Amino acid sequence: MAVIDAILNLVCVLLWLNWRAQKLPNPAAVSGITLATALRAAGPPAARNWSSLGMLFAVLFIRAIAYHEIGSAVNWIATLQLGALSLPFRSDRFMRIILFSTLSFGVWLFGCYVWLVLLSVVNRDLPSNDPQQRLVRGLLGLVEWWPFAVKLLLPAMVAAFGWIFVNPLLYKMGLIPASVSEWQLICQALLLACATCLLWKFLIVGLLFIHLINSYLYLGNHPAWQYISHTANQLLKPFRILPLRFARIDFAPLIAIPVVLASAEALELALPELYQWL
């Protein structure tokens, strides 16, 4: 069920991006194909916009019904992973499973925008006519024009204030115990804010790995590979102070990937412990 939920969340995120891409004035073209254009469907623009959102809401509602029917039969408890804690949702209670379907998609969509924020900040030096970065900037909307330091802190702030906002609702539903004080609630929000850093792990490791492969195997001259290499080199700048290049061999990605994974693993172990301690 967890795998099915992840696949459906990915589908919902793509539907959302399709809706957002339709609103971009001039989607960037990369050899005639981009995320914005690849996600476009045939038909009038207005119909495509409504169909994307309609399909998104339909998937969220229909899968909640399926989770309720199938999960109740097999005693499945849906779990929402938030980095510092996990929230259980009983599948035999329909309203709770609807909430799970919505929040599960929300976490994935939040992660998508966290990735976009990192790409926006790391590649802020790219010109406005770069097709991939123009798409990233278009999907971020007004946030793109904020100072890069504010953009980097934005995911943490959204997570912190989001937790403070939904905490009373989760308590009333019996999903979490009551906060004993406002200080405890603030500390919990700060832990959730720190957990947003974990979302960058997959993007950073993926970009560095592709860059490493592209450095020794020719993958073609598609602009997407150039964009990935540029992003990876920007991410590797903190490691450039070390002598990690010997002749034509660059060991920086080989060092950076384990460092990122080890740091993320340490944070994943520490955050739940700290949350329980609170």
C-alpha positions in Angstrom: 0.0 0.0 0.0 2.9 2.4 0.8 4.3 1.9 -2.7 0.9 2.5 -4.3 0.5 5.6 -2.2 3.9 6.9 -3.3 3.1 6.3 -7.0 -0.3 8.1 -6.7 1.4 11.0 -4.9 3.8 11.3 -7.8 0.9 11.3 -10.2 -0.8 14.0 -8.2 2.3 16.2 -8.1 2.7 15.8 -11.9 -0.9 16.9 -12.3 -0.3 19.9 -10.2 2.9 20.8 -12.2 0.9 20.4 -15.3 -1.7 22.9 -14.0 1.0 25.3 -13.0 2.9 24.9 -16.3 -0.2 25.8 -18.3 -0.1 29.2 -16.6 3.4 30.0 -17.6 3.4 32.7 -20.4 6.2 31.1 -22.5 7.3 27.7 -21.3 11.0 27.1 -21.9 11.8 24.9 -24.8 14.5 22.4 -24.8 14.8 20.8 -28.2 11.0 21.2 -28.3 10.5 19.2 -25.1 10.3 20.4 -21.5 8.4 19.4 -18.4 5.9 22.2 -19.2 5.4 20.9 -22.8 5.6 17.2 -22.0 2.9 17.5 -19.5 0.6 19.4 -21.8 -2.4 17.5 -23.1 -4.4 18.1 -26.3 -7.4 20.4 -26.2 -8.2 24.1 -25.3 -5.9 25.6 -22.6 -8.8 26.3 -20.2 -10.1 22.7 -20.6 -6.6 21.4 -19.9 -6.3 23.5 -16.7 -9.6 22.3 -15.4 -8.9 18.7 -16.4 -5.6 18.7 -14.5 -7.1 20.0 -11.3 -10.2 17.9 -11.7 -8.1 14.8 -12.1 -6.0 15.7 -9.1 -9.0 16.1 -6.8 -10.5 12.9 -8.3 -7.4 10.9 -7.5 -7.2 12.2 -4.0 -10.8 11.3 -3.3 -11.0 8.0 -5.1 -7.8 6.7 -3.5 -9.2 7.6 -0.1 -12.2 5.4 -0.9 -9.9 2.6 -2.0 -7.7 3.0 1.1 -10.8 2.9 3.3 -12.2 -0.3 1.6 -9.0 -2.2 1.2 -7.3 -1.0 4.3 -10.2 -1.8 6.5 -10.2 -5.4 5.1 -6.5 -6.0 5.8 -6.2 -3.8 9.0 -3.8 -1.4 7.2 -2.8 1.7 9.1 -1.7 4.6 6.9 1.5 6.3 8.1 2.5 9.9 7.3 6.3 10.4 7.7 7.3 13.9 8.8 10.9 13.4 9.5 10.8 13.9 13.2 7.6 11.9 13.8 5.2 9.6 12.1 1.4 10.1 12.2 -0.8 7.0 12.0 -4.3 7.1 10.3 -6.7 4.3 10.8 -8.1 3.2 7.4 -11.4 2.1 8.9 -12.3 5.7 9.6 -13.2 7.4 6.4 -12.7 11.1 7.4 -9.2 10.2 8.8 -8.2 8.4 5.6 -9.4 11.4 3.5 -7.2 13.6 5.7 -4.3 11.2 5.2 -4.8 11.3 1.4 -4.8 15.1 1.4 -1.8 15.5 3.8 0.2 12.8 2.0 -0.1 14.6 -1.3 0.6 17.9 0.5 3.9 16.5 1.9 5.0 15.4 -1.6 4.0 18.7 -3.1 5.9 20.5 -0.4 8.9 18.4 -1.1 8.7 19.3 -4.8 8.7 23.0 -4.1 11.6 22.5 -1.6 13.6 21.1 -4.5 12.6 24.0 -6.7 13.8 26.4 -4.1 17.2 24.8 -3.9 17.5 24.8 -7.7 16.5 28.4 -7.7 19.1 29.4 -5.1 22.0 27.3 -6.4 21.5 28.4 -10.0 20.6 32.0 -9.4 23.6 33.0 -11.5 22.1 31.5 -14.7 20.7 33.9 -17.3 17.0 34.4 -17.7 17.1 32.7 -21.1 18.3 29.3 -19.7 15.3 27.0 -20.5 15.5 24.7 -17.4 16.1 27.5 -14.9 13.3 29.6 -16.5 10.9 26.7 -15.9 12.0 26.5 -12.3 11.5 30.2 -11.9 8.2 30.1 -13.5 6.9 27.3 -11.3 8.1 29.2 -8.2 6.2 32.3 -9.2 6.6 35.4 -7.0 8.9 33.5 -4.6 11.6 33.5 -7.2 12.2 37.2 -6.7 12.7 36.9 -2.9 16.3 37.2 -1.5 18.0 33.9 -1.8 18.6 33.7 2.0 14.9 34.1 2.6 14.1 31.4 0.0 16.5 29.0 1.7 14.7 29.5 5.0 11.2 29.5 3.5 10.7 25.7 3.6 11.7 25.6 7.3 9.4 28.5 8.1 6.5 26.9 6.3 7.0 23.6 8.1 7.2 25.3 11.5 4.1 27.4 11.1 2.3 24.6 9.4 2.9 22.4 12.4 1.7 25.1 14.8 -1.5 25.5 12.7 -2.4 21.8 12.3 -1.3 20.7 15.9 -4.7 21.5 17.5 -6.5 19.6 14.7 -4.3 16.5 15.1 -4.8 16.6 18.8 -8.5 16.7 18.6 -8.4 13.7 16.2 -6.3 11.8 18.8 -3.3 11.5 16.5 -0.9 13.2 18.8 -0.8 14.0 22.6 -1.5 17.5 23.7 1.4 19.9 24.0 2.1 20.6 27.7 3.2 24.2 26.9 3.7 26.7 24.2 7.4 26.2 24.5 7.1 22.5 23.7 5.0 23.3 20.7 7.6 25.8 19.4 10.4 23.2 19.9 8.4 20.6 18.0 7.9 23.1 15.2 11.6 23.8 15.1 12.3 20.1 14.8 9.9 19.8 11.9 11.7 22.9 10.4 15.0 21.0 10.6 13.5 18.0 9.0 12.9 19.9 5.8 16.7 19.6 5.1 16.2 15.9 4.6 14.1 16.6 1.5 17.2 17.9 -0.2 19.1 14.7 0.3 17.5 12.9 -2.7 17.9 15.8 -5.1 21.5 16.5 -4.1 22.6 12.9 -4.2 20.8 12.3 -7.5 22.3 15.4 -9.2 25.8 14.5 -8.0 25.5 10.9 -9.1 24.3 11.9 -12.6 27.1 14.5 -12.8 29.6 11.8 -11.8 28.4 9.4 -14.5 28.3 12.2 -17.1 31.9 13.1 -16.3 33.2 9.7 -17.4 30.5 8.5 -19.8 29.2 10.6 -22.7 25.4 11.0 -22.3 24.9 13.4 -25.1 24.8 17.1 -25.6 21.3 17.7 -24.4 21.0 21.0 -22.4 19.5 19.1 -19.5 22.9 17.3 -18.9 24.6 20.7 -18.9 22.1 22.1 -16.4 22.7 19.1 -14.1 26.5 19.5 -14.4 26.3 23.2 -13.6 24.0 22.5 -10.6 26.3 19.8 -9.3 29.3 22.0 -9.6 27.6 24.7 -7.7 26.7 22.2 -4.9 30.3 21.0 -4.9 31.8 24.5 -4.2 32.2 23.9 -0.5 34.4 20.8 -1.3 36.6 22.7 -3.8 38.7 24.1 -1.0 40.1 20.6 -0.6 42.6 19.1 -3.0 40.2 16.5 -4.4 41.2 16.7 -8.1 44.1 14.6 -9.3 45.0 15.0 -13.0 41.6 14.6 -14.8 39.9 12.7 -11.9 37.6 14.7 -9.7 37.0 13.0 -6.4 34.7 15.7 -5.0 31.4 13.9 -5.9 32.7 10.7 -4.4 33.4 12.5 -1.2 30.3 14.7 -1.2 27.7 11.9 -1.8 28.8 9.9 1.4 28.9 13.1 3.4 25.4 14.1 2.4 24.1 10.6 3.1 25.8 10.3 6.4 24.6 13.7 7.5 21.1 12.9 6.5 21.2 9.6 8.3 22.4 11.2 11.5 19.7 13.8 11.3 17.0 11.1 10.6 18.2 9.3 13.8 18.4 12.4 15.9 15.1 14.1 15.1 12.7 11.4 16.3 14.8 11.0 19.5 14.6 14.7 20.2 10.9 14.7 19.4 10.3 11.9 21.9 12.4 13.6 24.5 10.2 16.7 24.2 
